[in-house]
Amino acid sequence: MIQLRQLTKRYGRTEAVSDLSFDVRPGVVTGFLGPNGAGKTTTMRMILGLDAPTSGTATVRGRRYADLPWPMREVGALLDARAAHPRRSVRGHLLCLARSNRIARARVEEVIGLVGLSRIADRPAGALSLGMSQRLGIAAALLGDPPVLVFDEPVNGLDPEGVRWIRALMRGLAAEGRTVLVSSHLMSEMALTAEHLVVIGRGRLLADTGLDAFVRSDPRDTVLVRTADAEELAHRLRDAGAAVRRDTEDTLVVTGMAGPEIGKVAMVHGVVLHELTPHRTSLEEAYLELTRTSVEFGGPEGER
């Protein structure tokens, strides 16, 4: 388990992370979300001992990262896909890491095959595309076969096959009982990959909940209703407590009432329905609503 307790990081007068507390539990993929500048990378760096907290603690399996005797066997991390000497080969880079943590050479060959780099294992790291560099970074994270994994934007630069592969990999690692923390700005991928979400904004915790519960917490689920008697139905639905707005001449958008109840109201009053389509709030919509006051680097309101 990764545990953060009242974690705070200040740079001069700027508070990048503020009193942050949450757990990342084994057995599920935890998505770590927040707008640009929210403090996600700073938090991950403190978990991995790369930045010292101003106050509070970040521990992995009950210990600070700096106190782990063989850290790559405890925690695998990908923060920067280009963090390899450009002249060192794929195999050479992983061998150096393996020797630093007394990891067998056979494991190097195993992870090279696992991430699909066998054909270019002798190519210099500096000659790799961003997608191939991501695979190398993932190989390094997996090298020590660690029970805890931390990934920062792991799908950047990957093609569709690679995105599907890393999605299956992360879910498979969690299914083995490992702790998996992954940050991403791609809500569509998080919706398919994560089971639990931690959302921060301006360095503060905004949500720590399951994916389904997070989406359901947004009150903006609507139902699209099409009928030739739109005005009559709108009147009846408002009387029954629903919020209704006219979308087109024969189309209503209803909030606060589910499809079956709308159908019953229509039946009681003899209104014939031509369409009744529920619209569930997406992860992206729920996320944008939660974080809209925490965006520091957004465009004009109409562009968000």
C-alpha positions as CSV (number, residue, x, y, z in Angstrom):
1,M,0.0,0.0,0.0
2,I,1.0,3.6,-0.6
3,Q,0.0,5.9,2.2
4,L,0.1,9.7,2.2
5,R,-0.6,11.5,5.5
6,Q,-0.9,15.4,5.5
7,L,1.6,15.6,2.7
8,T,2.6,19.2,2.0
9,K,5.2,20.7,-0.4
10,R,6.0,24.4,-0.6
11,Y,8.3,26.1,-3.1
12,G,8.9,29.5,-1.5
13,R,5.4,31.0,-1.2
14,T,3.9,28.5,-3.6
15,E,2.1,25.5,-2.0
16,A,2.3,22.8,-4.7
17,V,0.7,20.1,-2.5
18,S,-1.4,20.9,0.5
19,D,-2.3,18.6,3.4
20,L,-2.8,15.6,1.1
21,S,-3.9,12.3,2.7
22,F,-5.0,9.1,0.8
23,D,-4.2,5.4,0.4
24,V,-3.4,3.5,-2.8
25,R,-4.5,0.0,-2.1
26,P,-3.4,-3.3,-3.8
27,G,-5.6,-5.2,-6.2
28,V,-7.0,-2.3,-8.1
29,V,-5.8,0.3,-10.6
30,T,-6.0,3.7,-9.0
31,G,-6.2,6.6,-11.4
32,F,-4.5,9.8,-10.2
33,L,-6.2,12.8,-11.8
34,G,-6.0,16.6,-11.8
35,P,-5.6,19.6,-14.0
36,N,-2.1,20.8,-15.1
37,G,-0.4,22.2,-12.1
38,A,-2.5,20.3,-9.7
39,G,0.5,18.7,-8.0
40,K,0.3,15.2,-9.3
41,T,3.9,14.8,-10.5
42,T,5.2,16.6,-7.3
43,T,3.2,14.1,-5.2
44,M,4.6,11.1,-7.2
45,R,8.1,12.5,-6.8
46,M,7.6,12.7,-3.0
47,I,6.4,9.1,-2.9
48,L,9.5,8.1,-4.8
49,G,11.9,10.1,-2.6
50,L,12.9,12.5,-5.4
51,D,11.5,15.5,-3.5
52,A,11.4,16.0,0.2
53,P,8.0,16.9,1.8
54,T,7.8,20.2,3.6
55,S,5.7,18.3,6.1
56,G,3.7,15.1,6.3
57,T,4.7,11.6,5.1
58,A,4.6,9.4,2.0
59,T,5.3,5.7,2.6
60,V,5.4,2.6,0.5
61,R,4.5,-0.6,2.4
62,G,5.0,1.3,5.6
63,R,8.5,2.7,4.9
64,R,9.9,5.8,3.2
65,Y,11.3,5.1,-0.3
66,A,14.7,6.2,0.9
67,D,14.7,3.5,3.6
68,L,14.0,0.6,1.2
69,P,17.2,-1.5,0.8
70,W,16.5,-2.7,-2.8
71,P,14.0,-0.1,-4.0
72,M,13.4,-1.5,-7.5
73,R,12.3,-4.8,-5.9
74,E,9.7,-2.9,-3.9
75,V,8.5,-0.1,-6.2
76,G,8.6,0.2,-10.0
77,A,8.2,3.7,-11.4
78,L,7.9,5.5,-14.7
79,L,8.0,9.3,-14.4
80,D,10.0,10.3,-17.5
81,A,10.1,8.1,-20.6
82,R,13.3,9.7,-21.7
83,A,15.2,9.0,-18.5
84,A,17.9,6.8,-20.1
85,H,21.4,7.6,-21.4
86,P,20.8,8.2,-25.1
87,R,23.9,6.3,-26.2
88,R,23.2,3.3,-24.0
89,S,21.3,0.4,-25.7
90,V,17.9,-0.8,-24.5
91,R,19.5,-3.9,-23.1
92,G,22.5,-1.9,-21.6
93,H,20.2,0.5,-19.8
94,L,18.2,-2.3,-18.2
95,L,21.4,-4.2,-17.3
96,C,22.8,-1.2,-15.4
97,L,19.6,-0.9,-13.5
98,A,19.5,-4.6,-12.7
99,R,23.0,-4.6,-11.4
100,S,22.3,-1.7,-9.1
101,N,19.6,-3.8,-7.4
102,R,21.1,-7.3,-7.7
103,I,18.5,-8.4,-10.3
104,A,19.4,-11.3,-12.5
105,R,20.3,-10.8,-16.2
106,A,17.6,-13.3,-17.1
107,R,15.0,-10.9,-15.8
108,V,16.3,-8.2,-18.2
109,E,15.7,-10.4,-21.2
110,E,12.3,-11.3,-19.7
111,V,11.0,-7.7,-19.4
112,I,12.5,-6.8,-22.9
113,G,10.3,-9.5,-24.3
114,L,7.3,-8.5,-22.1
115,V,7.2,-4.9,-23.4
116,G,7.9,-5.9,-27.1
117,L,11.4,-4.5,-27.5
118,S,13.2,-7.7,-28.4
119,R,13.9,-6.7,-32.0
120,I,15.5,-3.4,-31.0
121,A,17.2,-4.4,-27.8
122,D,20.6,-3.3,-29.1
123,R,19.3,0.1,-30.4
124,P,20.5,3.2,-28.5
125,A,17.9,4.6,-26.2
126,G,18.3,8.0,-27.8
127,A,17.2,6.6,-31.2
128,L,13.8,5.4,-29.9
129,S,10.5,7.0,-30.6
130,L,8.4,8.4,-27.7
131,G,6.3,5.3,-27.8
132,M,9.2,2.9,-27.7
133,S,10.8,5.0,-24.9
134,Q,7.6,4.5,-23.0
135,R,7.9,0.8,-23.4
136,L,11.5,1.0,-22.2
137,G,10.4,3.0,-19.1
138,I,7.7,0.4,-18.4
139,A,10.3,-2.4,-18.7
140,A,12.5,-0.6,-16.2
141,A,9.5,-0.2,-13.8
142,L,8.8,-4.0,-14.1
143,L,12.4,-5.0,-13.8
144,G,12.4,-5.8,-10.1
145,D,9.0,-7.6,-10.2
146,P,7.8,-5.1,-7.6
147,P,4.5,-5.3,-5.7
148,V,4.0,-1.5,-6.1
149,L,4.0,0.4,-9.4
150,V,3.7,4.1,-10.1
151,F,3.2,5.4,-13.7
152,D,3.0,9.0,-14.8
153,E,1.2,9.4,-18.2
154,P,2.3,5.9,-19.4
155,V,0.3,6.0,-22.7
156,N,1.9,9.2,-24.1
157,G,3.2,8.4,-27.6
158,L,1.8,4.9,-27.8
159,D,-0.1,3.8,-30.8
160,P,-3.6,2.3,-30.4
161,E,-2.2,-1.2,-30.1
162,G,0.2,0.1,-27.4
163,V,-2.5,1.8,-25.5
164,R,-4.6,-1.4,-25.4
165,W,-1.5,-3.3,-24.3
166,I,-0.6,-1.0,-21.4
167,R,-4.3,-0.9,-20.4
168,A,-4.3,-4.7,-20.2
169,L,-0.9,-4.8,-18.5
170,M,-2.0,-2.4,-15.7
171,R,-5.2,-4.3,-15.0
172,G,-3.3,-7.6,-15.1
173,L,-0.8,-6.3,-12.5
174,A,-3.6,-5.2,-10.2
175,A,-5.3,-8.5,-10.6
176,E,-2.1,-10.2,-9.3
177,G,-2.6,-8.2,-6.1
178,R,-0.1,-5.4,-6.9
179,T,-0.6,-1.7,-6.0
180,V,-0.9,0.3,-9.2
181,L,-1.1,4.1,-9.3
182,V,-1.3,5.8,-12.7
183,S,-1.8,9.4,-13.6
184,S,-3.3,10.4,-17.0
185,H,-5.1,13.3,-18.7
186,L,-6.9,10.8,-21.0
187,M,-10.3,10.4,-19.3
188,S,-11.4,7.8,-21.9
189,E,-8.4,5.6,-20.9
190,M,-9.0,6.1,-17.2
191,A,-12.6,5.1,-17.7
192,L,-11.5,1.8,-19.2
193,T,-8.5,1.2,-16.9
194,A,-9.0,2.5,-13.4
195,E,-11.3,1.1,-10.7
196,H,-10.6,3.8,-8.1
197,L,-9.9,7.5,-8.5
198,V,-8.0,10.1,-6.5
199,V,-8.6,13.6,-7.9
200,I,-6.6,16.6,-6.7
201,G,-6.8,20.3,-7.6
202,R,-4.4,23.1,-6.6
203,G,-2.6,20.5,-4.5
204,R,-5.7,19.6,-2.5
205,L,-7.7,16.4,-2.4
206,L,-11.0,16.7,-4.3
207,A,-12.2,13.1,-4.5
208,D,-11.1,9.6,-3.3
209,T,-13.6,7.1,-4.5
210,G,-14.5,4.3,-6.8
211,L,-14.9,5.1,-10.5
212,D,-18.6,4.2,-10.7
213,A,-19.4,6.2,-7.5
214,F,-17.5,9.2,-8.9
215,V,-19.5,9.2,-12.1
216,R,-22.8,8.6,-10.3
217,S,-22.1,11.5,-7.9
218,D,-22.6,14.0,-10.8
219,P,-26.2,15.0,-10.7
220,R,-26.4,15.9,-14.4
221,D,-27.7,12.5,-15.8
222,T,-30.4,13.4,-18.4
223,V,-33.0,11.7,-20.5
224,L,-33.7,12.7,-24.1
225,V,-37.4,12.5,-24.9
226,R,-38.9,12.9,-28.4
227,T,-42.7,13.3,-28.9
228,A,-45.1,15.2,-31.0
229,D,-46.8,16.5,-27.7
230,A,-43.6,18.0,-26.3
231,E,-45.3,21.0,-24.7
232,E,-47.9,18.9,-23.0
233,L,-45.4,16.3,-21.7
234,A,-43.0,19.1,-20.5
235,H,-45.9,20.5,-18.4
236,R,-46.8,17.1,-16.9
237,L,-43.1,16.3,-16.1
238,R,-42.6,19.6,-14.4
239,D,-45.7,19.0,-12.3
240,A,-44.1,15.6,-11.3
241,G,-40.9,17.4,-10.1
242,A,-38.6,17.0,-13.1
243,A,-36.5,19.7,-14.6
244,V,-37.3,20.0,-18.4
245,R,-35.8,22.1,-21.1
246,R,-36.9,22.2,-24.8
247,D,-34.1,21.1,-27.1
248,T,-36.0,21.2,-30.5
249,E,-39.7,21.5,-31.4
250,D,-40.3,17.8,-30.6
251,T,-37.4,17.0,-28.2
252,L,-37.1,17.5,-24.4
253,V,-34.1,17.1,-22.2
254,V,-35.2,15.9,-18.7
255,T,-33.2,16.0,-15.5
256,G,-34.2,14.6,-12.2
257,M,-36.4,11.8,-13.5
258,A,-35.4,8.4,-14.9
259,G,-36.7,6.9,-18.1
260,P,-39.2,4.5,-16.6
261,E,-40.8,7.3,-14.6
262,I,-41.0,9.5,-17.6
263,G,-42.7,6.7,-19.5
264,K,-45.3,6.3,-16.8
265,V,-46.1,10.0,-16.8
266,A,-46.5,9.9,-20.6
267,M,-48.7,6.8,-20.5
268,V,-51.0,8.3,-17.8
269,H,-51.6,11.4,-19.8
270,G,-51.8,9.7,-23.2
271,V,-48.6,11.1,-24.7
272,V,-47.0,8.9,-27.4
273,L,-43.2,8.8,-27.1
274,H,-41.1,8.4,-30.2
275,E,-37.7,8.3,-28.3
276,L,-36.6,7.8,-24.7
277,T,-32.8,7.8,-24.4
278,P,-30.9,8.1,-21.1
279,H,-27.6,10.0,-21.1
280,R,-25.2,9.0,-18.3
281,T,-22.6,11.5,-17.3
282,S,-19.2,10.4,-18.5
283,L,-16.1,10.3,-16.5
284,E,-14.8,13.3,-18.5
285,E,-17.9,15.3,-17.7
286,A,-17.9,14.5,-14.0
287,Y,-14.2,15.3,-13.8
288,L,-14.5,18.6,-15.6
289,E,-17.4,19.6,-13.4
290,L,-15.4,18.7,-10.2
291,T,-12.2,20.5,-11.2
292,R,-13.6,23.5,-13.1
293,T,-12.6,25.9,-10.2
294,S,-9.2,24.3,-9.8
295,V,-7.9,24.9,-13.4
296,E,-4.9,27.2,-13.4
297,F,-3.8,27.0,-17.0
298,G,-7.1,26.9,-19.0
299,G,-8.2,28.7,-22.1
300,P,-11.2,31.0,-22.4
301,E,-14.3,29.6,-20.8
302,G,-15.8,28.6,-24.1
303,E,-12.8,26.5,-25.0
304,R,-12.8,24.2,-21.9
